[in-house]
Amino acid sequence: MKVTMVLVSSLNGKITRDDDTNINLWTTREDAKFFSSLRDKHKLIIMGRKTYTSIHDKIKLQPDKLRIVLTKTPAKYSNHAKSGMLEFTNEHPTKLLKRLEPKGYKNCLLVGGGEVARLFLQSSLIDDIYLTIEPKIFGKGKSMFAEDNFHAQLKLISVKKLNRQGTLLLKYKFQK
């Protein structure tokens, strides 16, 4: 299965500002428009529990789109689950993708956060990454990838300037 990751960060690699996970407070509408178009193209979206918690009230569940939330405590969210539309699991990413492939999913959008990104990266499961860089610097915030011992080689595919402020959209391909 092809896994595409999408992230937005400050110039110094922060995906949150301070402890606030609401990226809408500092990202541009151009990034939001790009994210929406990418999200709409994917029938399978995977995110971490913290990402889910920060956006759950904005998610519009659809019968043709499956969202999976990785969490250490899936039972805690059983009242949020909707069969075929919203699942909570503690499966390892490799096992999860192997379970989903026979169901016809060929592409997956990985939307965050840093812990989930680290899990997928450690298992070499990410194929492409779209990274929007906002021209901002935060002294505090979460990093794109949770710290651990891993390495990845990427190749820049494209660069696009999204607005006059200098918001950049980068596309990289992971070299496996």
C-alpha positions, 0 to 999 in steps of 0.5 A: 500500500502506498502511504503518503504523509502530509505535514505542516510545520514552522520553519524550525520544524514544529508541528504545534505551537507551544502545547496548542495542537490547533494548527488552524491558529497559525497555518494559512488558508493555502495550506488548508486548501491543499490539505483538503484536496489531498484528504478528499482524494484518499479513502483511507486516512490514519492519524494518532490519538492526539491529532484525533482529539484536536480535530474530532469535532471537525471530522465529517464521517463518510461511508466511503472514507475510513479514518483510523486512529492509532491509540494505546487505548482503543477501548477508551474510544469505543463510543466514538467508533463508527463501523467502516468510517472511524476505527481505533486501534493499537495495531502496529502500522505494518500489521494494520496495513496488511489487514487493510490491503485485502479490503481494497485500500491501495493508498493511505494518507497519514496525517500525524502526529509525531509519534505516528510519523515515527512509527511509520518511518521506523518501519519504512512504510512512508512512500511520499511526504508533502510538507508545507513550511509556514514562514514562522518560528516557534520556540516551543512545540512538537517536532515533526517526528518523535525522537528515536533512533532512525534514519531516512533518505529522501529525494525532493520531487517538487517545490511550490510557493503557495502565497506572497508570505513565502509558505512553501509546499515541498514534496519528497519521495522516501528512498527505500 
